Amino acid sequence: SQLECKIQESVAMKEELQKQYASLGESLKKVEAEQMECLRSYGDEKEARIAAESSRNELSEELNRVKLEQKRLNDQIKMLQDTNKRLQEYNTSLQQYNCNLQADATKNAETIDKLQKEKNTMVETMNGLKDHSNSVKLQLEMAKSSQSEALKQKNNLLSEVEALRGELHQVRDDRDHKSAEINSLLSDLGVYKELTGKSSSELENVMIRCDALEETCSNQTEKIKTLQIQLASANEKLKRSNLTTMETMSEYESQKRMLEDLQLRLTEAEQKIVDGEKLRKKLHNTILELKGNIRVFCRVRPLLSNESGAVSYPNNGENIGRGVELMHNTQSYSFAFDKVFDHSASQEDVFTEISQLVQSALDGYKVCIFAYGQTGSGKTHTMMGNPEFNDQKGLIPRSLEQIFQTSQCLMSQGWKYKMQRLQC
Ligand SMILES: Nc1ncnc2c1ncn2[C@@H]1O[C@H](COP(=O)(O)OP(=O)(O)OP(=O)(O)O)[C@@H](O)[C@H]1O
């Protein structure tokens, strides 16, 4: 029974062991399955690790590249900062230079104005002197003609005097002759009286003739006196006219010298004006070049009654007067130009900015101004406006006015202008 008990125990143990074996087999299977799972996950992990390693390598390469790029960008930023600093310094110096140039230009314009005024005064003085010189010339001519007239008169008088002297001589001869005749008659009379005591009537006749002859003789003497007085006054007149001629001649000479001096000063002043004008042109062009050879302005027209929108202008920062901001669907868009004319800007405000370019064109530089924008944005209004009203005139009529006015002024300084109009 003990053996049976042992056998039963052994059988029970065997069953137990078989159960354990079966459970161990199952556990083994589970472990094997787990092992397979582990092996699979290990494989996956290995792949993932390889992929992670390759991506890590890529990332580290990328990092190196990024670092290099960062270094390069840092260098570039530093360089840009340096350039920016230098540009700011350059800008400051340019602004300074610009201010100096503008001051110079103002000074030059003042000098030109002064010279122009001086020239005008000189021209006026010269014209006055020319008039005076003409009148002096006229006077001289008149004095010369009156002198030649007086000379002629003097010659006439001299010849007349000569004739009168001859006549006087003749008369004196006649008188002497008559006196001799009278004397002979008187002696004849005496003889007759003595001889005959008659012929008293004959004697009277002779006496009458003798009286007549004496009267003629005294008349002739009177005439000679008058002629001598006339001759003296003609001589006096001649002397006076000679004196006046001399005075007129010396005055004419001094006026001529003065005129030559003024002409010289005028030529110098004109040369100065031309030099000043050349300098002004150069400075003006330099200022425009400093402002920028190509400039873009924006003009915002007032909204029409059927339009809506929001336009604003920055009132701080570096874009004051240069920026414009638009709102659309609650989003804001900013734009910057060389200058912005807001909706309240007048035609004159726009032209003031443009007029310097017109001046440049008059100075011989090439200039082009054109308007660009969508339909109805105000191109025609800006360029042409309404020329019939002074405040509504656009850029074209204003530019033409400036061109004609300035060209008229500069023509007197010897500049010549030729204008052409092309329509495309
Ligand atoms: N700055 C302004 N102030 C007042 N009115 C303006 C201004 N600009 C334009 N306008 C008005 O807006 C309207 C359209 O302007 P305009 O005819 O000049 O546009 P446009 O650009 O020439 O058009 P399109 O290309 O069709 O010829 C006109 O009635 C004009 O008077």
Ligand as a Chemical Component Dictionary entry (heavy atoms), coordinates in Angstrom:
data_LIG
# 
_chem_comp.id                   LIG 
_chem_comp.type                 NON-POLYMER 
_chem_comp.pdbx_formal_charge   0 
_chem_comp.three_letter_code    LIG 
# 
loop_
_chem_comp_atom.comp_id 
_chem_comp_atom.atom_id 
_chem_comp_atom.alt_atom_id 
_chem_comp_atom.type_symbol 
_chem_comp_atom.charge 
_chem_comp_atom.model_Cartn_x 
_chem_comp_atom.model_Cartn_y 
_chem_comp_atom.model_Cartn_z 
_chem_comp_atom.pdbx_ordinal 
LIG N1  N1  N 0 -5.812  116.177 -57.451 1  
LIG C1  C1  C 0 -7.083  116.258 -57.873 2  
LIG N2  N2  N 0 -7.925  117.122 -57.283 3  
LIG C2  C2  C 0 -9.210  117.222 -57.680 4  
LIG N3  N3  N 0 -9.750  116.481 -58.686 5  
LIG C3  C3  C 0 -8.953  115.601 -59.305 6  
LIG C4  C4  C 0 -7.579  115.440 -58.942 7  
LIG N4  N4  N 0 -7.053  114.490 -59.725 8  
LIG C5  C5  C 0 -8.033  114.087 -60.557 9  
LIG N5  N5  N 0 -9.173  114.740 -60.297 10 
LIG C6  C6  C 0 -10.436 114.547 -60.976 11 
LIG O1  O1  O 0 -10.602 113.156 -61.185 12 
LIG C7  C7  C 0 -11.179 112.904 -62.463 13 
LIG C8  C8  C 0 -10.299 111.957 -63.277 14 
LIG O2  O2  O 0 -9.047  112.598 -63.491 15 
LIG P1  P1  P 0 -8.272  112.523 -64.893 16 
LIG O3  O3  O 0 -9.195  112.679 -66.038 17 
LIG O4  O4  O 0 -7.161  113.482 -64.796 18 
LIG O5  O5  O 0 -7.737  111.045 -64.837 19 
LIG P2  P2  P 0 -6.817  110.284 -65.896 20 
LIG O6  O6  O 0 -5.836  109.527 -65.098 21 
LIG O7  O7  O 0 -6.281  111.242 -66.891 22 
LIG O8  O8  O 0 -7.822  109.321 -66.569 23 
LIG P3  P3  P 0 -7.717  108.589 -68.012 24 
LIG O9  O9  O 0 -6.516  107.666 -67.920 25 
LIG O10 O10 O 0 -8.992  107.852 -68.114 26 
LIG O11 O11 O 0 -7.551  109.680 -69.027 27 
LIG C9  C9  C 0 -11.344 114.253 -63.144 28 
LIG O12 O12 O 0 -12.689 114.692 -62.941 29 
LIG C10 C10 C 0 -10.427 115.167 -62.383 30 
LIG O13 O13 O 0 -10.905 116.514 -62.364 31 
# 
loop_
_chem_comp_bond.comp_id 
_chem_comp_bond.atom_id_1 
_chem_comp_bond.atom_id_2 
_chem_comp_bond.value_order 
_chem_comp_bond.pdbx_ordinal 
LIG N1  C1  SING 1  
LIG C1  N2  SING 2  
LIG C1  C4  DOUB 3  
LIG N2  C2  DOUB 4  
LIG C2  N3  SING 5  
LIG N3  C3  DOUB 6  
LIG C3  C4  SING 7  
LIG C3  N5  SING 8  
LIG C4  N4  SING 9  
LIG N4  C5  DOUB 10 
LIG C5  N5  SING 11 
LIG N5  C6  SING 12 
LIG C6  O1  SING 13 
LIG C6  C10 SING 14 
LIG O1  C7  SING 15 
LIG C7  C8  SING 16 
LIG C7  C9  SING 17 
LIG C8  O2  SING 18 
LIG O2  P1  SING 19 
LIG P1  O3  DOUB 20 
LIG P1  O4  SING 21 
LIG P1  O5  SING 22 
LIG O5  P2  SING 23 
LIG P2  O6  DOUB 24 
LIG P2  O7  SING 25 
LIG P2  O8  SING 26 
LIG O8  P3  SING 27 
LIG P3  O9  DOUB 28 
LIG P3  O10 SING 29 
LIG P3  O11 SING 30 
LIG C9  O12 SING 31 
LIG C9  C10 SING 32 
LIG C10 O13 SING 33 
# 
